[in-house]
Amino acid sequence: MRNYQNKRGFTLIELLIVIGIIAILVAVIFVILNPLELFSRSRNAQRWVKISELLTAINVYAVHHDGTVPNSADWTEDKNFVLGTGTGCNTTCSATTTEFNCLELSDLVDDKRISSIPLDPRYGTDSNTDFWVRRASGTIVTVGVCDPELEENIELTR
């Protein structure tokens, strides 16, 4: 009979178990370190969709109201406004300089062009949606995000 006590080294099963444990640890570390970026990318994708919907609603409103934008009395041309119902909006937007008073676009909801004014998925509230708007001459409108993540610039103009 052979004496197996003098053999040195690892069996194939032991090596496979060690490799499996290392692979599991690497996968866990990858998942632990990366979800924050994945969540940020997901929220930025939501922001793109929401500003596109908002811009479409503003343009449809203008088309149906002979070129008049919603809440046009409060919406001064070539000035950036944060959307919302509050004040102090000039301190909350890091993407651009905005006016003190928020701009309320309730005409879009009242006219049934949009069900509700969209909110930023992370920072938005009714008093400060964390989205900003600018109207250039006539109905050329730019909508952007005040605090996008991953240093991405999120804005659309139509």
DSSP file (Angstrom, degrees, kcal/mol; ACC not computed):
  #  RESIDUE AA STRUCTURE BP1 BP2  ACC     N-H-->O    O-->H-N    N-H-->O    O-->H-N    TCO  KAPPA ALPHA  PHI   PSI    X-CA   Y-CA   Z-CA
    1    1 A M              0   0    0      0, 0.0     2,-0.2     0, 0.0     0, 0.0   0.000 360.0 360.0 360.0 145.5    0.0    0.0    0.0
    2    2 A R        -     0   0    0      1,-0.0     2,-0.7     2,-0.0     0, 0.0  -0.491 360.0-131.9 -82.2 151.5    1.1    3.5   -0.8
    3    3 A N    >   -     0   0    0     -2,-0.2     3,-0.6     1,-0.1     4,-0.1  -0.901  20.9-177.3-103.9 109.4    1.8    6.0    1.9
    4    4 A Y  G >   +     0   0    0     -2,-0.7     3,-0.9     1,-0.2    -1,-0.1   0.499  67.3  83.8 -84.4  -4.9    0.0    9.3    1.0
    5    5 A Q  G 3  S+     0   0    0      1,-0.2    -1,-0.2     3,-0.0    -2,-0.0   0.745  84.5  57.1 -72.2 -22.4    1.4   11.2    4.0
    6    6 A N  G <  S+     0   0    0     -3,-0.6    -1,-0.2     2,-0.1     2,-0.2   0.602  83.4 103.3 -85.5 -10.6    4.6   12.1    2.2
    7    7 A K    <   -     0   0    0     -3,-0.9     2,-0.3    -4,-0.1    -3,-0.0  -0.510  55.4-160.2 -74.9 138.3    3.0   13.8   -0.7
    8    8 A R        +     0   0    0     -2,-0.2     2,-0.2     2,-0.1    -2,-0.1  -0.872  43.2  51.6-116.7 152.9    3.0   17.6   -0.7
    9    9 A G  S    S-     0   0    0     -2,-0.3     2,-0.3     2,-0.0    -2,-0.0  -0.640  80.7 -61.3 119.1-177.3    0.8   20.0   -2.7
   10   10 A F        -     0   0    0     -2,-0.2     2,-0.1     1,-0.0    -2,-0.1  -0.783  40.6-122.8-109.6 150.6   -2.9   20.6   -3.2
   11   11 A T     >  -     0   0    0     -2,-0.3     4,-2.0     1,-0.1     5,-0.2  -0.432  32.0-107.5 -81.5 165.9   -5.5   18.4   -4.7
   12   12 A L  H  > S+     0   0    0      1,-0.2     4,-2.4     2,-0.2     5,-0.2   0.889 120.0  53.9 -61.4 -40.4   -7.5   19.5   -7.7
   13   13 A I  H  > S+     0   0    0      1,-0.2     4,-2.3     2,-0.2    -1,-0.2   0.912 107.4  50.4 -62.1 -43.6  -10.6   19.9   -5.5
   14   14 A E  H  > S+     0   0    0      1,-0.2     4,-2.2     2,-0.2    -1,-0.2   0.908 111.0  49.0 -62.7 -41.7   -8.8   22.2   -3.1
   15   15 A L  H  X S+     0   0    0     -4,-2.0     4,-2.6     2,-0.2    -2,-0.2   0.911 111.0  49.7 -64.0 -42.6   -7.5   24.4   -6.0
   16   16 A L  H  X S+     0   0    0     -4,-2.4     4,-2.4     2,-0.2    -2,-0.2   0.881 110.3  51.0 -64.0 -38.2  -11.0   24.7   -7.5
   17   17 A I  H  X S+     0   0    0     -4,-2.3     4,-2.4     2,-0.2    -1,-0.2   0.928 111.6  46.9 -65.6 -44.2  -12.4   25.7   -4.1
   18   18 A V  H  X S+     0   0    0     -4,-2.2     4,-2.4     2,-0.2    -2,-0.2   0.924 113.2  48.5 -63.8 -44.6   -9.8   28.4   -3.6
   19   19 A I  H  X S+     0   0    0     -4,-2.6     4,-2.4     1,-0.2    -1,-0.2   0.898 111.7  51.0 -62.7 -39.9  -10.3   29.7   -7.1
   20   20 A G  H  X S+     0   0    0     -4,-2.4     4,-2.3     2,-0.2    -2,-0.2   0.907 110.0  48.7 -63.3 -43.1  -14.1   29.7   -6.6
   21   21 A I  H  X S+     0   0    0     -4,-2.4     4,-2.4     2,-0.2    -2,-0.2   0.914 111.7  49.4 -64.2 -42.6  -13.7   31.6   -3.3
   22   22 A I  H  X S+     0   0    0     -4,-2.4     4,-2.5     1,-0.2    -2,-0.2   0.915 110.6  50.6 -62.7 -42.5  -11.4   34.2   -5.0
   23   23 A A  H  X S+     0   0    0     -4,-2.4     4,-2.2     1,-0.2    -2,-0.2   0.906 110.7  49.0 -62.8 -41.2  -13.9   34.6   -7.9
   24   24 A I  H  X S+     0   0    0     -4,-2.3     4,-2.5     2,-0.2    -2,-0.2   0.914 111.2  49.9 -64.7 -42.7  -16.8   35.2   -5.5
   25   25 A L  H  X S+     0   0    0     -4,-2.4     4,-2.5     2,-0.2    -2,-0.2   0.905 110.6  49.4 -62.9 -42.2  -14.8   37.7   -3.5
   26   26 A V  H  X S+     0   0    0     -4,-2.5     4,-2.4     2,-0.2    -1,-0.2   0.918 111.9  48.9 -63.0 -42.9  -13.8   39.6   -6.7
   27   27 A A  H  X S+     0   0    0     -4,-2.2     4,-2.3     2,-0.2    -2,-0.2   0.910 111.8  48.8 -63.6 -42.4  -17.5   39.7   -7.8
   28   28 A V  H  X S+     0   0    0     -4,-2.5     4,-2.5     2,-0.2    -2,-0.2   0.919 112.0  48.3 -64.8 -43.4  -18.6   40.9   -4.4
   29   29 A I  H  X S+     0   0    0     -4,-2.5     4,-2.2     2,-0.2    -2,-0.2   0.903 111.1  51.2 -63.7 -40.9  -16.0   43.7   -4.3
   30   30 A F  H  X S+     0   0    0     -4,-2.4     4,-1.6     1,-0.2    -2,-0.2   0.917 112.8  45.5 -61.6 -44.0  -17.0   44.7   -7.9
   31   31 A V  H  < S+     0   0    0     -4,-2.3    -2,-0.2     1,-0.2    -1,-0.2   0.884 112.5  51.2 -68.3 -38.8  -20.7   44.9   -6.9
   32   32 A I  H  < S+     0   0    0     -4,-2.5     4,-0.3     1,-0.2    -2,-0.2   0.890 115.7  40.3 -67.2 -39.1  -20.0   46.8   -3.7
   33   33 A L  H  < S+     0   0    0     -4,-2.2     4,-0.3    -5,-0.2    -1,-0.2   0.737 116.5  47.4 -83.7 -22.6  -17.8   49.4   -5.4
   34   34 A N  S >X S+     0   0    0     -4,-1.6     4,-2.0    -5,-0.2     3,-0.6   0.684  83.0  82.4 -99.3 -19.1  -19.8   50.0   -8.6
   35   35 A P  H 3> S+     0   0    0      0, 0.0     4,-3.2     0, 0.0     5,-0.3   0.837  86.8  61.1 -60.8 -31.1  -23.5   50.4   -7.6
   36   36 A L  H 3> S+     0   0    0     -4,-0.3     4,-2.1     1,-0.2     5,-0.1   0.925 108.1  43.6 -60.8 -42.4  -23.2   54.0   -6.8
   37   37 A E  H <> S+     0   0    0     -3,-0.6     4,-2.6    -4,-0.3    -1,-0.2   0.899 113.4  51.5 -68.0 -39.1  -22.1   54.8  -10.3
   38   38 A L  H  X S+     0   0    0     -4,-2.0     4,-2.1     2,-0.2    -2,-0.2   0.909 110.8  47.9 -64.4 -41.0  -24.8   52.5  -11.7
   39   39 A F  H  X S+     0   0    0     -4,-3.2     4,-2.6     2,-0.2    -1,-0.2   0.898 111.4  51.3 -65.1 -39.9  -27.5   54.3   -9.7
   40   40 A S  H  X S+     0   0    0     -4,-2.1     4,-2.3    -5,-0.3   109,-0.3   0.919 110.2  48.3 -63.5 -43.3  -26.1   57.7  -10.7
   41   41 A R  H  X S+     0   0    0     -4,-2.6     4,-2.1     2,-0.2    -1,-0.2   0.893 111.1  51.6 -63.3 -38.9  -26.2   56.7  -14.4
   42   42 A S  H  X S+     0   0    0     -4,-2.1     4,-2.0     2,-0.2    -2,-0.2   0.923 110.2  47.7 -63.7 -44.6  -29.8   55.4  -13.9
   43   43 A R  H  X S+     0   0    0     -4,-2.6     4,-2.2     1,-0.2    -2,-0.2   0.885 110.3  52.6 -65.6 -37.3  -30.9   58.7  -12.3
   44   44 A N  H  X S+     0   0    0     -4,-2.3     4,-2.2     2,-0.2    -1,-0.2   0.887 107.5  51.9 -64.7 -37.3  -29.2   60.7  -15.2
   45   45 A A  H  X S+     0   0    0     -4,-2.1     4,-1.9     2,-0.2    -2,-0.2   0.909 109.2  50.1 -63.5 -41.0  -31.1   58.6  -17.7
   46   46 A Q  H  X S+     0   0    0     -4,-2.0     4,-2.6     1,-0.2    -2,-0.2   0.894 108.3  53.6 -62.0 -39.4  -34.4   59.4  -15.9
   47   47 A R  H  X S+     0   0    0     -4,-2.2     4,-2.6     2,-0.2     5,-0.3   0.912 105.9  52.2 -63.0 -42.9  -33.4   63.1  -16.0
   48   48 A W  H  X S+     0   0    0     -4,-2.2     4,-1.8     1,-0.2    -1,-0.2   0.925 111.9  46.7 -58.2 -44.7  -32.9   63.0  -19.8
   49   49 A V  H  X S+     0   0    0     -4,-1.9     4,-2.4     1,-0.2    -2,-0.2   0.925 112.6  49.6 -63.8 -44.7  -36.4   61.4  -20.2
   50   50 A K  H  X S+     0   0    0     -4,-2.6     4,-2.4     1,-0.2    -2,-0.2   0.896 111.2  46.7 -66.7 -40.8  -38.0   63.9  -17.8
   51   51 A I  H  X S+     0   0    0     -4,-2.6     4,-2.5     2,-0.2    -1,-0.2   0.857 111.6  52.8 -71.6 -30.3  -36.6   67.0  -19.4
   52   52 A S  H  X S+     0   0    0     -4,-1.8     4,-2.3    -5,-0.3    -2,-0.2   0.927 110.9  46.8 -65.3 -43.9  -37.5   65.7  -22.9
   53   53 A E  H  X S+     0   0    0     -4,-2.4     4,-2.4     2,-0.2    -2,-0.2   0.912 113.6  48.7 -62.1 -42.7  -41.1   65.2  -21.7
   54   54 A L  H  X S+     0   0    0     -4,-2.4     4,-2.3     2,-0.2    -2,-0.2   0.917 111.6  48.4 -64.9 -44.0  -41.2   68.7  -20.2
   55   55 A L  H  X S+     0   0    0     -4,-2.5     4,-2.3     1,-0.2    -1,-0.2   0.888 111.4  50.5 -64.8 -39.1  -39.8   70.3  -23.3
   56   56 A T  H  X S+     0   0    0     -4,-2.3     4,-2.6     2,-0.2     5,-0.2   0.916 109.9  50.4 -63.3 -43.0  -42.3   68.5  -25.5
   57   57 A A  H  X S+     0   0    0     -4,-2.4     4,-2.3     1,-0.2    -2,-0.2   0.898 110.4  49.8 -62.8 -40.4  -45.1   69.6  -23.2
   58   58 A I  H  X S+     0   0    0     -4,-2.3     4,-2.3     2,-0.2    -1,-0.2   0.921 113.0  46.5 -64.1 -43.5  -44.0   73.2  -23.4
   59   59 A N  H  X S+     0   0    0     -4,-2.3     4,-2.2     2,-0.2    -2,-0.2   0.896 112.4  49.1 -67.9 -40.2  -43.7   73.1  -27.2
   60   60 A V  H  X S+     0   0    0     -4,-2.6     4,-2.2     2,-0.2    -1,-0.2   0.908 110.9  51.4 -64.9 -40.8  -47.1   71.4  -27.6
   61   61 A Y  H  X S+     0   0    0     -4,-2.3     4,-0.9    -5,-0.2     7,-0.2   0.937 110.5  48.6 -58.8 -47.2  -48.6   74.0  -25.3
   62   62 A A  H  <>S+     0   0    0     -4,-2.3     5,-3.3     1,-0.2     6,-0.5   0.883 109.7  52.0 -62.7 -39.2  -47.1   76.8  -27.4
   63   63 A V  H ><5S+     0   0    0     -4,-2.2     3,-0.8     1,-0.2    -1,-0.2   0.911 112.5  45.1 -63.2 -41.9  -48.4   75.3  -30.6
   64   64 A H  H 3<5S+     0   0    0     -4,-2.2    -1,-0.2     1,-0.2    -2,-0.2   0.559 114.3  50.0 -80.8  -7.8  -51.9   75.1  -29.2
   65   65 A H  T ><5S-     0   0    0     -4,-0.9     3,-1.5    -3,-0.5    -1,-0.2  -0.150 120.0 -98.0-123.5  38.1  -51.8   78.7  -27.8
   66   66 A D  T < 5S-     0   0    0     -3,-0.8    -3,-0.2     1,-0.3    -2,-0.1   0.840  85.5 -45.9  53.3  42.6  -50.5   80.6  -30.8
   67   67 A G  T 3 <S+     0   0    0     -5,-3.3     2,-0.5     1,-0.3    -1,-0.3   0.512 101.2 135.6  84.8   5.0  -46.9   80.6  -29.8
   68   68 A T    <   -     0   0    0     -3,-1.5    -1,-0.3    -6,-0.5    -3,-0.2  -0.750  47.7-138.8 -88.8 130.2  -47.5   81.7  -26.2
   69   69 A V    >   -     0   0    0     -2,-0.5     3,-1.0    69,-0.1     6,-0.1  -0.479  34.9 -84.4 -82.4 158.2  -45.4   79.7  -23.6
   70   70 A P  T 3  S+     0   0    0      0, 0.0    -1,-0.1     0, 0.0     5,-0.1  -0.329 111.7   4.8 -63.8 144.5  -47.0   78.6  -20.3
   71   71 A N  T >> S+     0   0    0      1,-0.1     3,-1.3     3,-0.1     4,-0.8   0.877  81.0 168.1  49.3  44.6  -47.1   81.2  -17.5
   72   72 A S  T <4  +     0   0    0     -3,-1.0     3,-0.2     1,-0.3    -1,-0.1   0.745  64.0  65.8 -63.5 -24.8  -45.6   83.7  -20.0
   73   73 A A  T 34 S+     0   0    0      1,-0.2    -1,-0.3     3,-0.1    -2,-0.1   0.844 110.4  36.4 -66.5 -31.6  -46.3   86.7  -17.7
   74   74 A D  T <4 S+     0   0    0     -3,-1.3     2,-1.0    30,-0.1    -1,-0.2   0.553  99.6  87.3 -93.8 -10.2  -43.7   85.3  -15.1
   75   75 A W     <  -     0   0    0     -4,-0.8     2,-0.2    -3,-0.2    -1,-0.1  -0.737  63.4-163.7-102.3  91.2  -41.3   83.9  -17.7
   76   76 A T    >   -     0   0    0     -2,-1.0     3,-1.1     1,-0.1    59,-0.5  -0.490  27.5-106.4 -74.0 137.7  -38.8   86.6  -18.7
   77   77 A E  T 3  S+     0   0    0      1,-0.2    59,-0.2    -2,-0.2    -1,-0.1  -0.301  96.5  13.0 -65.0 148.5  -36.8   86.0  -21.8
   78   78 A D  T 3  S+     0   0    0     57,-3.3     2,-0.4     1,-0.2    -1,-0.2   0.697  99.9 112.2  59.5  25.7  -33.1   85.1  -21.6
   79   79 A K    <   -     0   0    0     -3,-1.1    56,-0.5    56,-0.3     2,-0.4  -0.979  64.9-127.5-124.7 142.8  -33.3   84.4  -17.8
   80   80 A N  E     -A  134   0A   0     -2,-0.4    19,-2.4    17,-0.4     2,-0.4  -0.744  27.3-174.9 -91.7 131.4  -32.8   81.0  -16.2
   81   81 A F  E     -A  133   0A   0     52,-2.6    52,-2.8    -2,-0.4     2,-0.4  -0.973  22.9-133.0-125.5 138.8  -35.5   79.9  -13.8
   82   82 A V  E     -A  132   0A   0     -2,-0.4    21,-2.9    17,-0.3     2,-0.3  -0.739  34.0-118.0 -81.8 137.4  -35.6   76.8  -11.6
   83   83 A L  B     +d  103   0B   0     48,-3.1    46,-2.8    -2,-0.4    47,-0.5  -0.581  66.6  81.5 -77.5 138.2  -39.0   75.2  -11.9
   84   84 A G  S    S-     0   0    0     19,-2.0    43,-0.3    -2,-0.3    44,-0.2  -0.943  80.1 -92.6 156.8-174.4  -41.0   75.0   -8.7
   85   85 A T  S    S+     0   0    0     41,-0.8    42,-0.2    -2,-0.3    43,-0.1   0.384  89.7  79.8-110.7   0.1  -43.3   76.8   -6.3
   86   86 A G        -     0   0    0     41,-2.0    16,-1.8    40,-0.2     2,-0.3  -0.139  67.7-122.6 -99.5-168.6  -40.7   78.3   -3.9
   87   87 A T  B    S+E  101   0C   0     14,-0.2    14,-0.2     1,-0.1    -1,-0.1  -0.764  80.1  60.2-127.3 175.3  -38.3   81.1   -3.6
   88   88 A G    >   +     0   0    0     12,-0.6     3,-1.3    -2,-0.3     4,-0.2   0.736  58.8 141.4  76.6  22.0  -34.6   81.2   -3.1
   89   89 A C  G >   +     0   0    0     11,-2.7     3,-0.7     1,-0.3     4,-0.4   0.584  53.1  77.7 -75.1  -8.8  -34.0   79.2   -6.3
   90   90 A N  G 3  S+     0   0    0     10,-0.4     8,-0.3     1,-0.2    -1,-0.3   0.590  96.4  46.8 -76.0  -8.0  -30.9   81.3   -7.2
   91   91 A T  G <  S+     0   0    0     -3,-1.3    -1,-0.2     9,-0.2    -2,-0.2   0.457 103.1  61.4-108.6  -3.0  -28.9   79.3   -4.6
   92   92 A T  S <  S+     0   0    0     -3,-0.7     2,-0.6    -4,-0.2    -2,-0.1   0.520  82.3  81.6-105.9  -5.3  -29.9   75.8   -5.4
   93   93 A C        +     0   0    0     -4,-0.4     5,-0.2     1,-0.1    54,-0.1  -0.886  43.1 176.8-110.4 114.9  -28.8   75.3   -9.0
   94   94 A S  S    S+     0   0    0     -2,-0.6    53,-0.1    52,-0.4    -1,-0.1   0.651  75.9  64.0 -87.6 -14.9  -25.1   74.4   -9.6
   95   95 A A  S    S-     0   0    0     51,-0.8     2,-0.3     1,-0.2    -1,-0.2   0.782 116.2  -4.0 -80.9 -27.2  -25.4   74.0  -13.4
   96   96 A T  S    S-     0   0    0     -3,-0.1     2,-0.4    50,-0.1    -1,-0.2  -0.971  78.8 -89.7-157.8 164.9  -26.3   77.6  -14.2
   97   97 A T        -     0   0    0     -2,-0.3   -17,-0.4    -3,-0.1     2,-0.3  -0.727  50.4-174.0 -83.8 129.9  -27.1   81.0  -12.6
   98   98 A T        -     0   0    0     -2,-0.4   -17,-0.2    -8,-0.3     2,-0.1  -0.766  25.5 -94.6-124.7 167.7  -30.9   81.3  -11.9
   99   99 A E        -     0   0    0    -19,-2.4   -17,-0.3    -2,-0.3    -8,-0.1  -0.327  35.6-113.1 -76.6 161.9  -33.3   83.9  -10.7
  100  100 A F  S    S+     0   0    0    -11,-0.2   -11,-2.7   -10,-0.1   -12,-0.6   0.936  98.7  61.5 -63.2 -49.3  -34.4   84.2   -7.1
  101  101 A N  B    S-E   87   0C   0    -14,-0.2   -19,-0.3   -13,-0.2   -14,-0.2  -0.583  85.8-124.9 -82.9 139.9  -38.0   83.2   -7.7
  102  102 A C        -     0   0    0    -16,-1.8     2,-0.5    -2,-0.3   -19,-0.2  -0.399  23.8-119.6 -72.5 159.2  -38.8   79.8   -9.0
  103  103 A L  B     -d   83   0B   0    -21,-2.9   -19,-2.0    -2,-0.1     2,-0.6  -0.909  20.6-152.0-103.9 125.5  -41.0   79.5  -12.2
  104  104 A E        -     0   0    0     -2,-0.5     3,-0.3   -21,-0.2     2,-0.2  -0.870  10.1-171.4-100.1 120.6  -44.2   77.7  -11.8
  105  105 A L    >>  +     0   0    0     -2,-0.6     3,-1.4     1,-0.2     4,-0.6  -0.308  34.7 139.7-104.0  48.5  -45.5   76.1  -15.0
  106  106 A S  H 3>  +     0   0    0      1,-0.3     4,-3.0    -2,-0.2     3,-0.3   0.730  58.9  75.4 -65.1 -21.2  -48.9   75.1  -13.7
  107  107 A D  H 3> S+     0   0    0     -3,-0.3     4,-2.3     1,-0.2    -1,-0.3   0.848  90.2  57.8 -59.1 -32.5  -50.4   76.1  -17.0
  108  108 A L  H <4>S+     0   0    0     -3,-1.4     5,-2.7     2,-0.2     6,-1.1   0.897 111.8  40.0 -64.1 -39.5  -49.0   72.8  -18.4
  109  109 A V  H ><5S+     0   0    0     -4,-0.6     3,-1.4    -3,-0.3    -2,-0.2   0.913 115.3  50.9 -75.4 -43.8  -50.9   70.7  -15.9
  110  110 A D  H 3<5S+     0   0    0     -4,-3.0    -2,-0.2     1,-0.3    -1,-0.2   0.858 111.8  48.1 -61.4 -35.2  -54.0   72.8  -16.0
  111  111 A D  T 3<5S-     0   0    0     -4,-2.3    -1,-0.3    -5,-0.2    -2,-0.2   0.401 113.5-121.4 -86.2   2.2  -54.1   72.5  -19.8
  112  112 A K  T < 5S+     0   0    0     -3,-1.4    -3,-0.2     2,-0.2     3,-0.1   0.803  75.2 128.2  61.3  33.8  -53.5   68.8  -19.5
  113  113 A R  S   <S+     0   0    0     -5,-2.7     2,-0.3     1,-0.3    -4,-0.2   0.681  82.6  11.9 -85.0 -21.3  -50.3   68.8  -21.5
  114  114 A I  S    S-     0   0    0     -6,-1.1    -1,-0.3     1,-0.1    -2,-0.2  -0.978  71.6-131.1-153.4 146.0  -48.5   66.9  -18.8
  115  115 A S  S    S-     0   0    0     -2,-0.3     2,-0.3     1,-0.2    -1,-0.1   0.863  87.8 -12.9 -72.9 -34.5  -49.9   65.1  -15.7
  116  116 A S  S    S-     0   0    0     -3,-0.1    -1,-0.2    -8,-0.0     3,-0.0  -0.977  79.7 -90.1-159.0 156.7  -47.5   66.8  -13.3
  117  117 A I        -     0   0    0     -2,-0.3   -11,-0.0    -3,-0.1    -3,-0.0  -0.583  55.7-114.4 -69.8 125.8  -44.3   68.9  -13.4
  118  118 A P        -     0   0    0      0, 0.0     2,-0.3     0, 0.0    13,-0.1  -0.264  27.5-147.6 -66.6 149.7  -41.5   66.3  -13.3
  119  119 A L        -     0   0    0      5,-0.1    11,-0.1    11,-0.1    10,-0.1  -0.871  26.4 -99.1-115.0 148.3  -39.1   66.2  -10.3
  120  120 A D     >  -     0   0    0      9,-2.1     4,-1.3    -2,-0.3    11,-0.1  -0.456  34.8-127.3 -61.0 135.7  -35.5   65.3  -10.2
  121  121 A P  T  4 S+     0   0    0      0, 0.0    -1,-0.1     0, 0.0   -77,-0.1   0.712 101.5  23.7 -64.2 -19.0  -35.2   61.7   -9.1
  122  122 A R  T  4 S+     0   0    0    -79,-0.1    -2,-0.0     0, 0.0   -79,-0.0   0.792 137.8  17.6-111.6 -42.6  -32.8   62.5   -6.3
  123  123 A Y  T  4 S+     0   0    0      6,-0.1     7,-0.1    24,-0.1     2,-0.1   0.528  89.4 118.3-112.2  -8.8  -33.2   66.2   -5.3
  124  124 A G     <  +     0   0    0     -4,-1.3     5,-0.3     5,-0.2     2,-0.3  -0.346  27.8 165.1 -76.6 141.5  -36.5   67.3   -6.6
  125  125 A T        -     0   0    0      3,-2.4    -5,-0.1    -2,-0.1     3,-0.1  -0.866  50.9-101.7-135.5 171.4  -39.5   68.6   -4.6
  126  126 A D  S    S+     0   0    0     -2,-0.3   -41,-0.8     1,-0.2     3,-0.3   0.876 123.9  48.5 -63.9 -36.1  -42.6   70.5   -5.6
  127  127 A S  S    S+     0   0    0      1,-0.3   -41,-2.0   -43,-0.3     2,-0.3   0.762 131.5  16.1 -77.0 -23.2  -41.1   73.7   -4.3
  128  128 A N        -     0   0    0    -44,-0.2    -3,-2.4   -43,-0.1    -1,-0.3  -0.785  62.7-175.3-151.0 102.1  -37.9   73.1   -6.2
  129  129 A T        -     0   0    0    -46,-2.8    -9,-2.1    -3,-0.3    -5,-0.2   0.674  40.0-126.3 -73.9 -16.9  -37.9   70.5   -8.9
  130  130 A D  S    S+     0   0    0    -47,-0.5    16,-2.7     1,-0.3    17,-0.6   0.647  76.6 111.9  73.0  18.8  -34.1   70.9   -9.6
  131  131 A F  E     - B   0 145A   0    -48,-0.4   -48,-3.1    14,-0.2    -1,-0.3  -0.947  53.0-155.7-114.7 143.3  -34.8   71.5  -13.3
  132  132 A W  E     -AB  82 144A   0     12,-2.4    12,-2.8    -2,-0.4     2,-0.3  -0.865   5.2-162.6-118.7 155.4  -34.2   74.9  -14.9
  133  133 A V  E     -AB  81 143A   0    -52,-2.8   -52,-2.6    -2,-0.3     2,-0.3  -0.959   6.0-171.7-134.3 151.7  -35.7   76.5  -17.9
  134  134 A R  E     -AB  80 142A   0      8,-2.2     8,-2.9    -2,-0.3     2,-0.6  -0.990  10.2-153.9-141.8 135.4  -34.7   79.4  -20.2
  135  135 A R  E     - B   0 141A   0    -56,-0.5   -57,-3.3   -59,-0.5   -56,-0.3  -0.951  12.2-171.4-111.0 121.2  -36.8   81.0  -23.0
  136  136 A A        -     0   0    0      4,-3.4     4,-0.1    -2,-0.6   -57,-0.1  -0.032  58.4 -27.3 -87.4-159.3  -34.9   82.7  -25.8
  137  137 A S  S >  S-     0   0    0      2,-0.1     3,-1.2   -60,-0.1     2,-0.4  -0.300 119.0 -28.7 -58.5 128.7  -36.7   84.7  -28.4
  138  138 A G  T 3  S-     0   0    0      1,-0.2   -69,-0.1    -3,-0.1   -71,-0.0  -0.497 129.0 -17.2  70.9-119.5  -40.3   83.5  -28.9
  139  139 A T  T 3  S+     0   0    0     -2,-0.4     2,-0.8    -4,-0.1    -1,-0.2   0.114  90.0 126.5-114.3  21.5  -40.7   79.8  -28.1
  140  140 A I    <   -     0   0    0     -3,-1.2    -4,-3.4    -4,-0.1     2,-0.4  -0.726  42.5-176.8 -79.4 113.1  -37.1   78.6  -28.2
  141  141 A V  E     -B  135   0A   0     -2,-0.8    17,-2.4    -6,-0.2     2,-0.4  -0.907  21.2-161.8-121.1 139.6  -36.8   76.9  -24.8
  142  142 A T  E     -BC 134 157A   0     -8,-2.9    -8,-2.2    -2,-0.4     2,-0.4  -0.977   7.7-170.0-116.8 132.6  -33.9   75.2  -23.1
  143  143 A V  E     +BC 133 156A   0     13,-2.6    13,-2.8    -2,-0.4     2,-0.3  -0.980  14.9 166.4-121.0 135.1  -34.6   72.8  -20.2
  144  144 A G  E     -BC 132 155A   0    -12,-2.8   -12,-2.4    -2,-0.4     2,-0.4  -0.862  35.8-105.8-141.2 175.0  -31.7   71.5  -18.0
  145  145 A V  E     -B  131   0A   0      9,-2.1     9,-0.3    -2,-0.3   -14,-0.2  -0.893  17.5-152.1-107.4 132.5  -30.9   69.8  -14.8
  146  146 A C  S    S+     0   0    0    -16,-2.7   -51,-0.8    -2,-0.4   -52,-0.4   0.906  89.3  20.7 -70.5 -42.7  -29.5   71.8  -11.9
  147  147 A D  S    S+     0   0    0    -17,-0.6    -1,-0.2   -53,-0.1   -24,-0.1  -0.537  75.6 174.2-131.7  67.6  -27.5   69.0  -10.2
  148  148 A P        -     0   0    0      0, 0.0     3,-0.4     0, 0.0     2,-0.2  -0.326  28.8-120.8 -69.4 159.1  -26.7   66.1  -12.6
  149  149 A E  S >  S+     0   0    0   -109,-0.3     3,-1.4     1,-0.2  -112,-0.0  -0.565  85.9  30.3 -98.2 164.6  -24.5   63.3  -11.3
  150  150 A L  T 3  S-     0   0    0      1,-0.3    -1,-0.2    -2,-0.2  -113,-0.0   0.763 122.9 -77.4  59.4  29.4  -21.2   62.1  -12.7
  151  151 A E  T 3  S+     0   0    0     -3,-0.4     2,-0.3     1,-0.2    -1,-0.3   0.777  86.8 155.2  56.3  30.1  -20.4   65.6  -14.0
  152  152 A E    <   -     0   0    0     -3,-1.4     2,-0.7     2,-0.0    -1,-0.2  -0.701  42.9-134.2 -88.8 139.0  -22.7   65.1  -16.9
  153  153 A N        -     0   0    0     -2,-0.3     2,-0.7     2,-0.0    -4,-0.0  -0.853  24.6-172.0 -93.9 115.4  -24.3   68.2  -18.6
  154  154 A I        +     0   0    0     -2,-0.7    -9,-2.1    -9,-0.3     2,-0.3  -0.903  27.1 123.7-116.4 105.0  -28.0   67.5  -19.1
  155  155 A E  E     -C  144   0A   0     -2,-0.7     2,-0.3   -11,-0.2   -11,-0.3  -0.977  33.7-161.6-157.3 149.4  -29.9   70.0  -21.1
  156  156 A L  E     -C  143   0A   0    -13,-2.8   -13,-2.6    -2,-0.3     2,-0.4  -0.971   4.4-161.6-131.5 145.8  -32.1   70.1  -24.2
  157  157 A T  E      C  142   0A   0     -2,-0.3   -15,-0.2   -15,-0.2   -17,-0.1  -0.993 360.0 360.0-129.8 135.6  -33.1   73.0  -26.5
  158  158 A R              0   0    0    -17,-2.4   -16,-0.2    -2,-0.4    -1,-0.1   0.259 360.0 360.0-140.1 360.0  -36.0   73.2  -29.0
